Amino acid sequence: MTVRVRFAPSPTGMFHVGGARSALQNWIYAKQQGGVFVLRIEDTDAARNKPEWTEGILSALDWIGISRGSYEGPHFQSENAGEHRAAAARLYESGRAYYCDCTREDVQARTGSQYQGYDGYHRDRGLGPGPGHALRFRTPDEGATVVVDLIRGEPTFENKLIEDFVIARGDGSPVFLLANVVDDMTMGITHVIRAEEHLPNTPKQQLLWDALGVKPPIWAHVPVVVNEKRQKLSKRRDKVALEAYREEGYLPGAMRNYLMLLGWAPSGDREIVPWSVIEEEFRLEEVNPSPAFFDEKKLRAFNGDYIRALPVAEFIDACQPWLTGTGTIAPPPWQPEEFDADAFAAVAPLAQTRITVLSEIVPNVDFLFLASPLIDEAAWAKTMKDGSAELLDDAVAAFEALESWDAESLKSTLEAVGAERGLKLGKTQAPVRVAVTGRTVGLPLFESLEVLGRERTLTRMRAARLRLV
C-alpha cells in the first residue's frame, strides 16, 4: 500500500501557523513512508474564497520547504462536487440517510431545549427530496464507533450520543463532513493527519466511510496549538499568520524547526537541530497529545540563533529585502541611491550578532545611509543632559586631531576625553552615539564611526552640539 496523506486548507485568509505545522508533519510522514503528499484546496465556501488566498497557501508552503512540483496537486474540492452529490444519493438510496425539513425552532419546540440535538423526528416518516429538505445520516442506535488514532489510542464514541447529522443542505449541496470523506476516498488517502479540533467530527466521518463501503483511513490527531493563556490560537486575538512572521524577518529554517517542536521533540537534550535530523527522527506515535504552547519569545530566540549561524555572505543576502524594500516588505527610510553595499558589508558581521529578526537590520544600520540620523527624541532627552554640550566640544576637537580614523584610535581618544571629566567610557560615549546614530543602543560605536567616516561623524556631532545651545 502506498501511503497517501493530504493537507487540505481553505483559501479564506492568511496561512495559520497551526496549519503550517500540520503540513510539515504530513510532509515528513509521507517522505518517511515513501508515500505521496497531496495538496487539496477546500474552496467550496464561495463567499469567502479568494484566488490570492490560494496563491498565499502555495507561497507559504514554498517558504517552509514544501515546494511546488514536489507534491500532488493542488486539487480543488469544488471540482469534485459531482462525486459529493453522488455519494449523498447512494446513502439515501441505501437507507443510510433520510430527508428532513425541520427547522432549529421545530426541534427546540419538541424537545423544550435549545441545547439538545436533533431528535430523529423524520427518521421513519418517508419524506422525499425537495426544496428545503436537508439530508441526514441515519446514525446507528446501538454500539460504539472506535477511532484508531496513532496519537490518541482508541477514542470511543457511543453511537446513541451522535445525532443524525446533516450531510446535504436543503439546496442539495453536501456539507463539509461528507465532502471531506468523499474527497479522501476519491484521492485514495490512507492517513489523515490533522489538528485535534477535528476529532469530534471523526466518528461521524468514520460512520460515513463505513456506510459508503470503504475502509476508513488511519487517523492521527495532533495537539491543538495554544497561546500563553492556554487558549487555542485565534486569528482575531493572536499573531498566527505565517506571512506576518515571514515579513518580520523570520528564517524559514527556524520557523519549521520550531513548528515541529509543537508536540514533539528530537532525541537528546536539544531543540535546534538540522532538518535532516527532524526528517529522520520524527515519529507520529511520539507526538504528545497535550496542547502545544506557541511561545513567540522562544521562536524569536530560535530565529536569532539561526541568524547567527548563517555565513556572513548568506546573512547579507537574507537582509536584502529589508534593505531594498522588495516584495511586500516596507521600503527602508533611505533612498535606493543612498544605500552603500560596501558600508553594509563592513558592519554586517556586527549586526548579525545583535538582531533576532531580519527586519531589525534597518534601525541598526539606517544611520549609515541617511543624510542625518533619525533622532529618537526620548533617547535624546534622556542622554543630552548638563555637560553633554561641553563633552561633544571636547570630543569633536579630539577626533579632528586624529591621524588614523579607526575604531581602536577612536575608542582610546574618547576614553581620554572622558577621563579628564572623571567619566567612564559608557557615560562618555552615550552623547556621541545619540548625536551620530540617533539612538542609545545599536552596533558597536567605534566600528560604526570608522565605517561612517570622519567627515560625516564630525558633521553630526557638530549639529547635535548646535541643538544643545
Secondary structure, DSSP 8 states (H G I E B T S, - for coil): ---EEEE---SSSS-BHHHHHHHHHHHHHHHHTT-EEEEEE----TTT--HHHHHHHHHHHHHTT--TTSSEEEEEGGGGHHHHHHHHHHHHHTTSEEEE---HHHHHHHHS-SSS----TTTTS-----TT-EEEE---SSSEEE--BTTTB--EEEGGGS---EEE-TTS-B-HHHHHHHHHHHTT--EEEEEGGGGGGHHHHHHHHHHTT----EEEEE--EE-TTS-B--TTTS--BHHHHHHHT--HHHHHHHHHTSS---SSS-S---HHHHHHH--GGG---S-EE--HHHHHHHHHHHHHHS-HHHHHHHHHHHHHT-TTS---SS-GGG--HHHHHHHHHHHHTT-SSGGGHHHHHHHHHSSS----HHHHHHH--TTHHHHHHHHHHHHHT-SS-SHHHHHHHHHHHHHHTT--HHHHHHHHHHHHHSSSS-S-HHHHHHHH-HHHHHHHHHHHHHHT-
